[in-house]
Amino acid sequence: MFQASDYANLLQQLEQFFADTTAKKPVANPLDPGELCDRLALDLPTEGIPLEALNRDIADYLTYGVKTAHPQYFNQLWGGFNPAGFMGDILTSAANTSMYTYEVAPVATLIEKTLVAKMGELVGFTHPEGQFTTGGSNGNLMAMAIARHHALPNLKQTGLANAPRLIAFVSADSHYSFAKAAHLLGLGTDQLWQVPVDADGRMRVAELERLIAIARDQGALPFLVVGTAGTTVRGAFDPFAEIAAVAQREQLWFHIDGAWGAGVLLSPTHRHLMQGAEQADSLVWDAHKMMGMTLMCSVLLVQQRGTMLNTFSTHGTDYIFHQFDDDPVDLGPSTMHCGRRVDAVKLWLAWKHLGDRGWTALIDRYFSLAAQAEAIIQAHPSLELVTPRQSLNLCFQYIPANPQRHRNELTRKIRQVLWDDGIAMVNYAQIDDHVAFRLVICNNQTQPEDIEEFFAALVAIAQQLEQEER
Ligand SMILES: Cc1ncc(COP(=O)(O)O)c(C=O)c1O
């Protein structure tokens, strides 16, 4: 069934791919969909082809894809390459199983529980439980479902028809997954109230209190407040201790979306950003973001054991779950998923390889690269931060010499040239009226000289564009 020699060519191609990645060959090969379609052999054949004949497709996949471990890849809140995590991914596929029962995933179940206990302890939860999920969006959706179940347990049977109007509060800078969750759970996006943020992008807690009072005046039932640990654009951390105090007083479920930022818990120097998180009721933590695991690797943690089982258990499961009590060894009853990929093993192997100290070093190195980038921006006469740096996101603009030149449009153009020329991938985002570069530091292949090179290239392109305009 399995012969290592069948995979020799794939491994060779991967070796070349990673060599090209670190040799700083173009980070991407951007083509429009029509052109890419012409270059790929996409059609599915009636007659199959031998394994060796797949080599061309593998080569195409690697050639036309984006090198997300390239040192100049800053585009998303994830990137880089972790060798032990990669081994875990291969292992997971080889020993293909599903996380729902201990019966079919005995080792993976214990590994996942070990990680949940460790990560819950890092947050400061007293009796943590949790589950790996298919991503931060899914974890946020499940957290909203748990919060609603906590507020109105009968809804599980009765549905929303005669339910009070439920209101959830998020900050104006929160992730869009909460709007999707409000829609999918039948609350409606109008019931997701956005709390204004301050100049640093942090939730204004006085505004939260004001909005809760308005909701109550309207006869609605506030049930959930969400704080964000590392907002998507600015990388801001909401004031969790203050939010927790309000949540407790007002009896709201307090969820933290730490998809991006919870990784700072691994650093004694930077974990202060999470102060108060231990008082939350639940928290999402994407290990495929700051911790650099391959996608997906996301955990939903809950403060009190048993909460997830109460929310997600249902009838009609006896064909699969044969042991059913208040603390089942099976993970399946306590989640919304049935079959679920093993995402814990890669993180477990990576953690064993790096140890707590290795994670600390990684996170601290990211903060030092972010400080370096900030210093470059501050020292350069044509670069300007659009919002103060909160963690590992740098939102900035290039200031053209000609004040008539539109900065927002220039941001998009510079970004496009960086990408078209395969120099770097960096995203942009809107902050108030500004379209700003959003440089994210979370790629373990990036070195201090790459940061220097990135800004040098960006400024050179900007100056060239300015000259062409004259
Ligand atoms: C703050 C925040 N929450 C949630 C998500 C969604 O995470 P995922 O892509 O794992 O679904 C993101 C994605 O970038 C995010 O930035």
The ligand as an SDF file (V2000), in Angstrom:
LIG
                    3D

 16 16  0  0  0  0  0  0  0  0999 V2000
   -9.5160   38.6910   15.3780 C   0  0  0  0  0  0  0  0  0  0  0  0
   -9.8760   37.5510   14.4840 C   0  0  0  0  0  0  0  0  0  0  0  0
  -10.7970   36.6850   14.8730 N   0  0  0  0  0  0  0  0  0  0  0  0
  -11.1560   35.6350   14.1180 C   0  0  0  0  0  0  0  0  0  0  0  0
  -10.5620   35.4290   12.8910 C   0  0  0  0  0  0  0  0  0  0  0  0
  -10.9970   34.2630   12.0520 C   0  0  0  0  0  0  0  0  0  0  0  0
  -10.0930   33.2430   12.1790 O   0  0  0  0  0  0  0  0  0  0  0  0
  -10.0850   31.9920   11.1910 P   0  0  0  0  0  0  0  0  0  0  0  0
   -9.4960   32.4750    9.9140 O   0  0  0  0  0  0  0  0  0  0  0  0
   -9.2530   30.9970   11.9090 O   0  0  0  0  0  0  0  0  0  0  0  0
  -11.5020   31.5540   11.0320 O   0  0  0  0  0  0  0  0  0  0  0  0
   -9.5870   36.3070   12.4380 C   0  0  0  0  0  0  0  0  0  0  0  0
   -8.9470   36.0860   11.1460 C   0  0  0  0  0  0  0  0  0  0  0  0
   -8.0320   36.7540   10.7570 O   0  0  0  0  0  0  0  0  0  0  0  0
   -9.2440   37.4030   13.2500 C   0  0  0  0  0  0  0  0  0  0  0  0
   -8.3340   38.3030   12.8650 O   0  0  0  0  0  0  0  0  0  0  0  0
  1  2  1  0
  2  3  1  0
  2 15  2  0
  3  4  2  0
  4  5  1  0
  5  6  1  0
  5 12  2  0
  6  7  1  0
  7  8  1  0
  8  9  2  0
  8 10  1  0
  8 11  1  0
 12 13  1  0
 12 15  1  0
 13 14  2  0
 15 16  1  0
M  END
$$$$
